[in-house]
Amino acid sequence: MEAIREDLTTAEQAKKYDIHPTMITGWKRTAIENMASAFDGKSAAEPAISRQEVEKLHAKIGQLVVERDFLSAASSLILGTGGKKR
């Protein structure tokens, strides 16, 4: 909103939030382009996702959890710190 209101320059906002000025410019452009849709009375449709895709994603999450736990245990054996850096 600060970018749209132009309370500060893009450079000042970038420094304030420690981000690149082009990100602010892009966000401002996107916000302005999509602003009319906030008043057209139509809600954004949720993307359709099949049950098969949900099951596939749950399986991937499970796999990643197992891998994370394995690597955590292995790093604690190697580093002797419980897997945490000091």
SETI-127834 format. One record per residue: residue number from 1; residue in three letters; z, x, y of N, C-alpha, C in turn. Coordinates in steps of 0.1 Angstrom, whole numbers, plus 5000, padded with zeros to 4 digits. Layout:
<nodes>
+------+------+------+------+------+-------+-------+-------+------+------+------+
: rofi : fifi : n.zz : n.xx : n.yy : ca.zz : ca.xx : ca.yy : c.zz : c.xx : c.yy :
+------+------+------+------+------+-------+-------+-------+------+------+------+
:  NUM :  ala :    Z :    X :    Y :     Z :     X :     Y :    Z :    X :    Y :
...
+------+------+------+------+------+-------+-------+-------+------+------+------+
</nodes>
This chain:
<nodes>
+------+------+------+------+------+-------+-------+-------+------+------+------+
: rofi : fifi : n.zz : n.xx : n.yy : ca.zz : ca.xx : ca.yy : c.zz : c.xx : c.yy :
+------+------+------+------+------+-------+-------+-------+------+------+------+
:    1 :  met : 5000 : 5008 : 4988 :  5000 :  5000 :  5000 : 5000 : 5009 : 5013 :
:    2 :  glu : 5007 : 5020 : 5012 :  5007 :  5029 :  5024 : 4993 : 5033 : 5027 :
:    3 :  ala : 4985 : 5036 : 5017 :  4971 :  5041 :  5019 : 4963 : 5030 : 5026 :
:    4 :  ile : 4965 : 5017 : 5021 :  4957 :  5006 :  5027 : 4961 : 5004 : 5041 :
:    5 :  arg : 4975 : 5004 : 5043 :  4980 :  5002 :  5057 : 4977 : 5014 : 5066 :
:    6 :  glu : 4974 : 5025 : 5060 :  4972 :  5037 :  5067 : 4984 : 5041 : 5076 :
:    7 :  asp : 4996 : 5040 : 5070 :  5008 :  5044 :  5077 : 5008 : 5059 : 5080 :
:    8 :  leu : 5003 : 5066 : 5070 :  5002 :  5081 :  5070 : 4988 : 5085 : 5067 :
:    9 :  thr : 4984 : 5097 : 5070 :  4971 :  5102 :  5067 : 4971 : 5104 : 5052 :
:   10 :  thr : 4959 : 5105 : 5046 :  4958 :  5108 :  5032 : 4964 : 5121 : 5028 :
:   11 :  ala : 4962 : 5131 : 5037 :  4969 :  5144 :  5034 : 4984 : 5143 : 5034 :
:   12 :  glu : 4989 : 5135 : 5044 :  5004 :  5134 :  5044 : 5009 : 5126 : 5032 :
:   13 :  gln : 5002 : 5116 : 5028 :  5006 :  5109 :  5016 : 5005 : 5118 : 5003 :
:   14 :  ala : 4995 : 5126 : 5003 :  4993 :  5135 :  4991 : 5005 : 5145 : 4991 :
:   15 :  lys : 5009 : 5150 : 5002 :  5020 :  5159 :  5003 : 5033 : 5152 : 4999 :
:   16 :  lys : 5035 : 5140 : 5004 :  5047 :  5132 :  5002 : 5049 : 5130 : 4987 :
:   17 :  tyr : 5039 : 5126 : 4980 :  5040 :  5122 :  4966 : 5035 : 5134 : 4957 :
:   18 :  asp : 5032 : 5145 : 4962 :  5028 :  5157 :  4954 : 5017 : 5154 : 4945 :
:   19 :  ile : 5006 : 5147 : 4950 :  4994 :  5145 :  4942 : 4982 : 5149 : 4950 :
:   20 :  his : 4970 : 5149 : 4944 :  4958 :  5153 :  4951 : 4953 : 5142 : 4960 :
:   21 :  pro : 4948 : 5145 : 4972 :  4943 :  5135 :  4981 : 4932 : 5126 : 4975 :
:   22 :  thr : 4924 : 5131 : 4966 :  4913 :  5123 :  4960 : 4919 : 5112 : 4952 :
:   23 :  met : 4931 : 5114 : 4946 :  4937 :  5103 :  4938 : 4940 : 5091 : 4947 :
:   24 :  ile : 4946 : 5094 : 4958 :  4949 :  5084 :  4968 : 4937 : 5076 : 4973 :
:   25 :  thr : 4926 : 5084 : 4976 :  4914 :  5078 :  4980 : 4908 : 5069 : 4969 :
:   26 :  gly : 4909 : 5073 : 4957 :  4903 :  5065 :  4946 : 4912 : 5053 : 4944 :
:   27 :  trp : 4925 : 5054 : 4944 :  4934 :  5042 :  4942 : 4931 : 5032 : 4954 :
:   28 :  lys : 4930 : 5037 : 4966 :  4928 :  5028 :  4977 : 4914 : 5021 : 4976 :
:   29 :  arg : 4904 : 5028 : 4972 :  4891 :  5022 :  4970 : 4892 : 5011 : 4959 :
:   30 :  thr : 4898 : 5014 : 4948 :  4899 :  5005 :  4937 : 4908 : 4992 : 4941 :
:   31 :  ala : 4918 : 4995 : 4948 :  4927 :  4983 :  4953 : 4919 : 4974 : 4962 :
:   32 :  ile : 4911 : 4980 : 4971 :  4904 :  4971 :  4980 : 4893 : 4964 : 4973 :
:   33 :  glu : 4886 : 4971 : 4964 :  4875 :  4964 :  4956 : 4880 : 4952 : 4948 :
:   34 :  asn : 4893 : 4954 : 4942 :  4898 :  4943 :  4934 : 4907 : 4934 : 4941 :
:   35 :  met : 4909 : 4935 : 4953 :  4918 :  4927 :  4961 : 4914 : 4912 : 4960 :
:   36 :  ala : 4902 : 4909 : 4961 :  4897 :  4895 :  4961 : 4901 : 4888 : 4948 :
:   37 :  ser : 4901 : 4895 : 4937 :  4904 :  4888 :  4925 : 4919 : 4883 : 4924 :
:   38 :  ala : 4927 : 4888 : 4933 :  4941 :  4884 :  4934 : 4942 : 4869 : 4939 :
:   39 :  phe : 4931 : 4865 : 4946 :  4932 :  4852 :  4953 : 4922 : 4842 : 4947 :
:   40 :  asp : 4914 : 4846 : 4937 :  4904 :  4837 :  4931 : 4910 : 4827 : 4921 :
:   41 :  gly : 4923 : 4828 : 4918 :  4929 :  4818 :  4909 : 4927 : 4821 : 4895 :
:   42 :  lys : 4919 : 4830 : 4891 :  4916 :  4834 :  4877 : 4925 : 4845 : 4873 :
:   43 :  ser : 4931 : 4844 : 4862 :  4940 :  4855 :  4857 : 4931 : 4864 : 4848 :
:   44 :  ala : 4934 : 4876 : 4848 :  4927 :  4886 :  4840 : 4929 : 4883 : 4826 :
:   45 :  ala : 4918 : 4883 : 4819 :  4919 :  4880 :  4804 : 4924 : 4892 : 4797 :
:   46 :  glu : 4933 : 4890 : 4788 :  4938 :  4901 :  4779 : 4927 : 4905 : 4770 :
:   47 :  pro : 4926 : 4918 : 4768 :  4915 :  4923 :  4759 : 4919 : 4918 : 4745 :
:   48 :  ala : 4909 : 4914 : 4738 :  4910 :  4909 :  4724 : 4912 : 4921 : 4715 :
:   49 :  ile : 4922 : 4920 : 4706 :  4924 :  4931 :  4697 : 4927 : 4924 : 4683 :
:   50 :  ser : 4920 : 4929 : 4673 :  4921 :  4922 :  4660 : 4934 : 4927 : 4653 :
:   51 :  arg : 4937 : 4919 : 4643 :  4949 :  4922 :  4635 : 4947 : 4935 : 4628 :
:   52 :  gln : 4935 : 4938 : 4624 :  4932 :  4950 :  4617 : 4934 : 4962 : 4626 :
:   53 :  glu : 4930 : 4961 : 4639 :  4933 :  4972 :  4648 : 4948 : 4974 : 4651 :
:   54 :  val : 4955 : 4963 : 4651 :  4970 :  4964 :  4653 : 4976 : 4972 : 4641 :
:   55 :  glu : 4972 : 4968 : 4629 :  4977 :  4975 :  4617 : 4973 : 4989 : 4617 :
:   56 :  lys : 4961 : 4992 : 4621 :  4957 :  5006 :  4622 : 4965 : 5014 : 4632 :
:   57 :  leu : 4968 : 5008 : 4643 :  4976 :  5015 :  4653 : 4991 : 5017 : 4649 :
:   58 :  his : 4996 : 5007 : 4642 :  5010 :  5008 :  4636 : 5010 : 5020 : 4626 :
:   59 :  ala : 5000 : 5021 : 4618 :  4999 :  5031 :  4608 : 4999 : 5045 : 4615 :
:   60 :  lys : 4991 : 5046 : 4625 :  4990 :  5059 :  4633 : 5003 : 5062 : 4639 :
:   61 :  ile : 5010 : 5052 : 4645 :  5023 :  5055 :  4650 : 5033 : 5060 : 4640 :
:   62 :  gly : 5033 : 5054 : 4628 :  5041 :  5058 :  4617 : 5038 : 5073 : 4613 :
:   63 :  gln : 5025 : 5076 : 4612 :  5021 :  5090 :  4609 : 5026 : 5100 : 4619 :
:   64 :  leu : 5025 : 5096 : 4632 :  5029 :  5105 :  4643 : 5044 : 5107 : 4643 :
:   65 :  val : 5052 : 5096 : 4639 :  5066 :  5097 :  4639 : 5071 : 5107 : 4628 :
:   66 :  val : 5064 : 5106 : 4616 :  5067 :  5115 :  4605 : 5064 : 5129 : 4609 :
:   67 :  glu : 5052 : 5131 : 4615 :  5048 :  5145 :  4619 : 5058 : 5150 : 4629 :
:   68 :  arg : 5062 : 5142 : 4639 :  5072 :  5147 :  4649 : 5085 : 5151 : 4642 :
:   69 :  asp : 5090 : 5142 : 4633 :  5103 :  5145 :  4627 : 5102 : 5158 : 4618 :
:   70 :  phe : 5090 : 5160 : 4611 :  5088 :  5172 :  4603 : 5088 : 5184 : 4612 :
:   71 :  leu : 5081 : 5184 : 4623 :  5080 :  5195 :  4632 : 5093 : 5198 : 4639 :
:   72 :  ser : 5101 : 5188 : 4642 :  5114 :  5190 :  4648 : 5123 : 5197 : 4638 :
:   73 :  ala : 5123 : 5193 : 4626 :  5131 :  5199 :  4615 : 5127 : 5213 : 4613 :
:   74 :  ala : 5114 : 5216 : 4613 :  5109 :  5229 :  4610 : 5112 : 5238 : 4622 :
:   75 :  ser : 5111 : 5233 : 4634 :  5114 :  5242 :  4646 : 5129 : 5245 : 4646 :
:   76 :  ser : 5138 : 5236 : 4642 :  5152 :  5239 :  4641 : 5155 : 5250 : 4631 :
:   77 :  leu : 5148 : 5250 : 4620 :  5150 :  5261 :  4611 : 5145 : 5274 : 4616 :
:   78 :  ile : 5134 : 5274 : 4623 :  5128 :  5286 :  4629 : 5136 : 5291 : 4641 :
:   79 :  leu : 5139 : 5282 : 4650 :  5145 :  5285 :  4663 : 5161 : 5285 : 4662 :
:   80 :  gly : 5166 : 5277 : 4652 :  5180 :  5276 :  4651 : 5186 : 5268 : 4662 :
:   81 :  thr : 5179 : 5260 : 4670 :  5184 :  5253 :  4681 : 5183 : 5238 : 4680 :
:   82 :  gly : 5181 : 5233 : 4668 :  5179 :  5219 :  4667 : 5166 : 5214 : 4672 :
:   83 :  gly : 5156 : 5223 : 4674 :  5143 :  5219 :  4679 : 5142 : 5218 : 4694 :
:   84 :  lys : 5153 : 5222 : 4701 :  5153 :  5222 :  4716 : 5153 : 5236 : 4721 :
:   85 :  lys : 5145 : 5237 : 4732 :  5145 :  5250 :  4739 : 5157 : 5251 : 4748 :
:   86 :  arg : 5161 : 5263 : 4750 :  5173 :  5265 :  4758 : 5169 : 5270 : 4772 :
+------+------+------+------+------+-------+-------+-------+------+------+------+
</nodes>
